[in-house]
Amino acid sequence: MRGAPLAALLCAALLAVRADAGAAQARTAPVKGPAPYQFAIIGHRFTDGGGDAQLEQAIAASDDGAVAFVVATGIKGEREPCSDELYTQRRDLFAQARRPMIVAPAASDWSGCTNGAGSQLAVDRLNRMRELFYPDADSLGKRKLPLTRLSATSQFRSYAENAHWVMGSVLYATMNLPSDNNHYRPEAGRNSEFEDRAVANRFWLKRLFGIANRKKLDAVVLFTEGDMKAHSDKPGLLAMLGPGESRQDGYAAARHQVLTMAQKFAGKVLLIDTAAPAGPAPAIAWRANLGHVSVGSEVLRMRVAPGSEKMFLLQKP
């Protein structure tokens, strides 16, 4: 009977050795970070007239299982009607996509709209877009992505087009910054829409960076139609460092705020707009932690590898 206690002791000792070895192996094994993923960007497809076929092709090119979500800028071209019928038709195309679709407004969707007499319909058409494209907190597309909209704040109920979401360690956000100098109007008494939206956008940027700092996120990615550097006389990202070329620079306030907040943010800040790329092909330009890319009317994918030296890698579909 003496053999039984001895065998039990030997068995316990062997199990302890194995446990210690397993713990040591776990300590020395490399810790895997979050898995890379992709998102797609549909640039403003309507710059050359556009149409349903062009949009359907763009959605198809970005609509597979490798893509976590799609951000599309613009729903119509300048020469297309600003009608409820067209708005509804384009909304239904986005709604049928398999991937979550986040739609950012473009200048041609609302700020250039007029009636038969030539009178401005910008505010009316923007409000109609908000009703049709942003009725709740979810994205469009068959697979929904929960979003947080600026319209959830009582002070800014109208601004449903500004939305943010967090994926992994990155905060993504859209902001209504159209390409027509941010819908700045030099005529006296014509700038109330611009001024009200500037207040909303200032609040929005402050909130976005506040969330990113509080959660210690690795990056902030901001999608707009307009290029914040458009009215600066400096090349490339140097344009973020100084004032615009005149007092009529509709991007000056947003540009200054983004630069100031990026300098205080420990992670990366990537600005993605759909202005025409400066070179032969879209490419991300970095200056310190601030990056920028204009994608024009391209359909592109971004590979996101959290924790890696090259967190953002732009790719063709």
Sequence and secondary structure as in RCSB ss.txt:
>XXXX:A:sequence
MRGAPLAALLCAALLAVRADAGAAQARTAPVKGPAPYQFAIIGHRFTDGGGDAQLEQAIAASDDGAVAFVVATGI
KGEREPCSDELYTQRRDLFAQARRPMIVAPAASDWSGCTNGAGSQLAVDRLNRMRELFYPDADSLGKRKLPLTRL
SATSQFRSYAENAHWVMGSVLYATMNLPSDNNHYRPEAGRNSEFEDRAVANRFWLKRLFGIANRKKLDAVVLFTE
GDMKAHSDKPGLLAMLGPGESRQDGYAAARHQVLTMAQKFAGKVLLIDTAAPAGPAPAIAWRANLGHVSVGSEVL
RMRVAPGSEKMFLLQKP
>XXXX:A:secstr
 THHHHHHHHHHHHHHHHHHHHHHHHHHS       EEEEEE  TTTTS  HHHHHHHHHHT STTEEEEEEE S
S TTS   HHHHHHHHHHHHT SS EEEE  HHHHTT B TTS B HHHHHHHHHHHH SSSB BSSS  B EEG
GGSGGGTT TT EEEEETTEEEEE    TTGGG   STT  HHHHHHHHHHHHHHHHHHHHHHHTT SEEEEE S
S TTTT SS GGGGGGS  SSTT TTHHHHHHHHHHHHH SSEEEEEE S  SSSS   EEETTEEEEE TT EE
EEEE TTSSS EEEE  
